[in-house]
Amino acid sequence: MGTENKHTLRLAFFLALMVVMLVVVSIDQFRSKGEDQQAAVLRVYAD
């Protein structure tokens, strides 16, 4: 029972790590996309 519990904990930790990585990547992409949109809007106003 003890070894199974440890294995489950490791699996849960791995899944949580993957979720955190996905969130960080999506936030990073969203932030860069927003900056690109702002630059495009500023360019339109500059013209």
C-alpha positions as YAML, in Angstrom:
chain: A
units: angstrom
residues:
- id: 1
  name: MET
  ca: [0.00, 0.00, 0.00]
- id: 2
  name: GLY
  ca: [2.82, 2.41, 0.84]
- id: 3
  name: THR
  ca: [4.60, 1.98, -2.49]
- id: 4
  name: GLU
  ca: [1.38, 2.42, -4.44]
- id: 5
  name: ASN
  ca: [0.63, 5.63, -2.55]
- id: 6
  name: LYS
  ca: [4.11, 6.97, -3.34]
- id: 7
  name: HIS
  ca: [3.65, 6.09, -7.02]
- id: 8
  name: THR
  ca: [0.29, 7.88, -7.11]
- id: 9
  name: LEU
  ca: [1.83, 10.95, -5.48]
- id: 10
  name: ARG
  ca: [4.61, 10.97, -8.08]
- id: 11
  name: LEU
  ca: [2.06, 10.66, -10.90]
- id: 12
  name: ALA
  ca: [-0.05, 13.50, -9.47]
- id: 13
  name: PHE
  ca: [3.06, 15.68, -9.08]
- id: 14
  name: PHE
  ca: [4.04, 14.97, -12.71]
- id: 15
  name: LEU
  ca: [0.55, 15.86, -13.94]
- id: 16
  name: ALA
  ca: [0.54, 19.08, -11.91]
- id: 17
  name: LEU
  ca: [3.94, 20.00, -13.35]
- id: 18
  name: MET
  ca: [2.65, 19.44, -16.90]
- id: 19
  name: VAL
  ca: [-0.41, 21.60, -16.22]
- id: 20
  name: VAL
  ca: [1.77, 24.40, -14.83]
- id: 21
  name: MET
  ca: [4.03, 24.21, -17.90]
- id: 22
  name: LEU
  ca: [1.01, 24.41, -20.22]
- id: 23
  name: VAL
  ca: [-0.36, 27.43, -18.37]
- id: 24
  name: VAL
  ca: [3.01, 29.21, -18.48]
- id: 25
  name: VAL
  ca: [3.39, 28.54, -22.20]
- id: 26
  name: SER
  ca: [-0.15, 29.72, -23.01]
- id: 27
  name: ILE
  ca: [0.28, 32.88, -20.91]
- id: 28
  name: ASP
  ca: [3.60, 33.59, -22.65]
- id: 29
  name: GLN
  ca: [2.01, 33.14, -26.10]
- id: 30
  name: PHE
  ca: [-0.98, 35.30, -25.13]
- id: 31
  name: ARG
  ca: [1.31, 38.06, -23.84]
- id: 32
  name: SER
  ca: [3.44, 38.12, -27.01]
- id: 33
  name: LYS
  ca: [0.29, 38.05, -29.16]
- id: 34
  name: GLY
  ca: [-1.12, 41.04, -27.27]
- id: 35
  name: GLU
  ca: [2.13, 42.97, -27.75]
- id: 36
  name: ASP
  ca: [2.01, 42.22, -31.48]
- id: 37
  name: GLN
  ca: [-1.57, 43.49, -31.69]
- id: 38
  name: GLN
  ca: [-0.67, 46.67, -29.81]
- id: 39
  name: ALA
  ca: [2.27, 47.27, -32.18]
- id: 40
  name: ALA
  ca: [-0.03, 46.78, -35.20]
- id: 41
  name: VAL
  ca: [-2.60, 49.22, -33.78]
- id: 42
  name: LEU
  ca: [0.10, 51.81, -33.08]
- id: 43
  name: ARG
  ca: [1.42, 51.35, -36.61]
- id: 44
  name: VAL
  ca: [-2.06, 51.97, -38.05]
- id: 45
  name: TYR
  ca: [-2.45, 55.13, -35.98]
- id: 46
  name: ALA
  ca: [1.04, 56.31, -36.98]
- id: 47
  name: ASP
  ca: [0.07, 56.12, -40.66]
...
